[in-house]
Amino acid sequence: MTSALTTSFLATVLTSSEFKLRAKRVPATKCCGELRIASSMSCSTSRRASEATSIEESRGTGTGTLCGRRGLVFLAALPYLVPLCANPAESSGGDYLTMKQEIAKVLTKGKAAGVLRLVFHDAGTFDMIDNSGGMNGSIIFELDRPENKGLNKSLKIIMKAKSEADKIRPVSWADMIAVAGAEAVSLCGGPTIPVRLGRLDATEADPEGKLPEETLNASGLKRCFEQKGFSVRDLVALSGAHTLGSKGFGNPTVFDNSYYKILMEKSWLNSGGMTNMIGLPSDRALVDDDECLRCVHSSLCSV
């Protein structure tokens, strides 16, 4: 069973327009939206800019996710993907459905965790302080960085879908990655996420050192995510997405609450020297901090 908190959080997170991982805007004739990361779990505040080149919608619930090697997946990181209208396919001239269909042809449950990790590594470079990074497709220039080890396989999956979509009409890497992330979430039992399009691609790599390291302790994680606009509750809720992947948190292809259960049990303490097979140091750090531990317990009990 999926954690109610993680599921509802994902649904809110992935349909919020304020994911502060912002993409460059496109002209009004082509634009279907802008991607942002929300800064808090606050209530929505509606707003819309008057400029023809700007489409900004309600400030939604915020969240984040950890990044690192292998098992770290973003749902989080997943962009908060916002529909411009009730039917995103109508707002994008069929591009959305084409991209969605091409991703579905090449993406399997076994590959979903890797794709979600790539999505966060693209979007998670956002920094509120200098307003750099974000969901912009820059990951294609960053595969040689240590933190992106292994992501070339996931990029090839998206590249295959993109090449087919481009035959009909060229689409941006940023939009294609966003759609792939939404499809990966749905494939593993998460919410269905309508994605609005219109992101422009970066022409160079984002600044280095923006992704949280997997060796961070709780204090370090809090500071890192605070710079991206995330609360402790956000951090813990989205960390529940680590139930996907190969880090020992239950079924690697299904969203459930195994992550929180194993954290509370501290299973790594009785792993017979196999501690590194259960989570990352940054995962285990969550239950060594009182504030994070309360959120972990709340998440486990929200089933």
C-alpha positions, 0 to 999 in steps of 0.5 A: 500500500502506498503511503497516503502522505507520499501519494497525496504529496506527489499528487499535489507536488506534481501538479503545482506551478511553483516548483521553483525549478524554473525553465526559461519561458517561450513566446506566447505563440508557443508557450504552454507554461513555466515550471517552478518548485514550490517553496512550502506546503502552504495554501495556494495563492492564485495569480496571473501575469499580464504579459503575453509571454508569461503564464503563471498560475497558483502557488502550490504545495512544495516539496523536494527530494534527495539526489545521489547515485543509484537509488535516489529518484526525484519524484521529487525531483520530478518537476511540479508539472502543471496543466495549463488547462483541464486537458493538457493535450488540447493546450499543446496541439497534440505534442503532449500525447505524442510525447506521452505515447513515445515514452510509454513505448520505451519505458518499463517499471524496471527502468522507471527509478533511473528515469526519475533520478535523471529528472531530479538531477536535471531539475534539482540544480535549482538554487533560490539564492542565485536563481540558477539551475532548474528543469531545463534539459541541461543534464545532457551536458552533465553526464560526466559529473560523478553524481550523474554516474549511470544516468546515460542509460536513462537518457538513452531511453528518453532520447529514443522517445524524443527522436520519434516525437521529433519526427512529428514536431521537434520538442525540447529536452526539458519538456521530454524529460518532464513528461518521462518523469510523470510517466515513470511515476504513473507506471509505478502506481503513483498519481497520473500527472498532466504535464504542460509544455513550453520549457526551453532547453539550456545551451550549457551545463548548470553550475556544479555543486547544486545537488545534495550529496548522499553523505549529508547528515540531517543538518546538511540536508535541511540547509541544502533543501532550504536553499531550494525552498523546501521544508523538513516535511517536504524533504521527508515526504519526498524521500519516501520515493526512495522506496523505488530503486535498488537500495533495499526499501522493498519492491523496487518498482512499486510506490509503498511505505516500505521506506518509512517502515525500514527507517523506523526499524533501522534494519541496517543495524542488524544487516550483518555488515551489509549496512550499505545495502540498505539506503544511503547515509542521507536516508539513515540520517533522517531518523537520527534527527528529532524533527525528521524522525517525527515526520518519518513516523507521521508518514508511516502512520498515514497509510 
